[in-house]
Amino acid sequence: MGAAEPFHIYSPSSKEKTLWIVRATPRGESLALKVSRKVDLDFPGRVITAHPGKPLLYITATDGESGKVPGAVVHLNKDGSYQKHQNLNFNDGACYLSLDRENRHLLGVSYGNGRLNVYPLDDRGIPGEAVTTVDEGKREAHCVLLPPDGKNIYIPYVKGNLALLQYAYDGKTGKVSPLEPRDAKPPLGSGPRHMAYHPSLPMVYFSNEQGIGLSSYRRETNGQLKVEQDISILPPGMSKIGLSASDLLITPDGKFLFAGLRGHRQDFDRIARYRVLQDGRAEFLGLTEADKIPWGLTLSPDGRFLLVSATAGASLTAYRIFPDGNLRKVASLAWDPRMSDLVTR
């Protein structure tokens, strides 16, 4: 087996209005991190996603004037280095961006007003005017990510707006229609925040922002979600006050889940580790220490390393993922405070 290829990590800094590009070079079981470039964006970008098939990144601010929320499409060279970017405007700020399964549309949800926007992409991958805007009158939406078959949209709402809304999705037109019932009714106090889909089983997992753990749902053939697990992971007697969960991801083989645990008012910043069982249910494995306020999670392109941003710790940390789901910190890089979203390619 040959040496693993170097790759890049991309993360916008709202504080400095830049895009950080970090080169990551695998060295055996470790990783070397080095800042390759900082690109001036001229707006406070915070949320980022990557086009699966084209060398493009999409970045947006989390808020701004309706119809004039600043964003950008970043064009990369074949080696992942920066080529150019073009600024554009979105309907609403977004706390999460993703593409649909045929890469025809860019989807975004707003934490501030809870709206979903679906933007068509042209042949070059550039977003146009939104073809769909859904406003349920609820704030604090947190994620929009389509399942492997691309036929549904699920939008989790946290805190006092607790809900898990379900829709049918037409990937050709970008049109959205609610399922009946519309709300999958997440357990009280759970606060589903970010989600991950099992690659082959009909399972959806959510990090529980308020519940401090993980919820597992089975996806029925009609698209409805049915809760199967609501896992709490804190030591017995420990208070949830001043804690909240953040990002969630699943390894490409569907064997492990990782989620951030933020110690806002407690010294308890961790990465929660879970094993996925044969029936798709999850088993809590344990906690790995993290820098202050672990927020965004992503994987190296080969799936060997977990990359974590810490917004108060102002750091990027790399962990080696072991075959048993354990993590070991292997590298760290200082960057701007409040940097959260990150992608690799």
Secondary structure as UniProt FT lines:
FT   STRAND          7..13
FT   TURN            14..17
FT   STRAND          18..27
FT   TURN            28..29
FT   STRAND          30..40
FT   STRAND          47..50
FT   STRAND          56..60
FT   TURN            66..67
FT   STRAND          69..76
FT   TURN            78..79
FT   STRAND          82..90
FT   STRAND          96..99
FT   TURN            101..102
FT   STRAND          105..109
FT   TURN            111..113
FT   STRAND          116..121
FT   TURN            123..124
FT   STRAND          132..134
FT   TURN            148..149
FT   STRAND          152..157
FT   HELIX           159..161
FT   STRAND          163..170
FT   TURN            171..174
FT   STRAND          175..183
FT   TURN            188..189
FT   STRAND          192..197
FT   STRAND          203..208
FT   TURN            209..212
FT   STRAND          213..219
FT   TURN            221..222
FT   STRAND          225..232
FT   TURN            236..237
FT   TURN            241..242
FT   STRAND          243..250
FT   TURN            252..253
FT   STRAND          256..263
FT   STRAND          270..276
FT   TURN            278..279
FT   STRAND          282..289
FT   STRAND          294..299
FT   TURN            301..302
FT   STRAND          305..310
FT   TURN            311..314
FT   STRAND          315..321
FT   TURN            323..324
FT   STRAND          327..334
FT   TURN            337..338
FT   STRAND          343..344
//
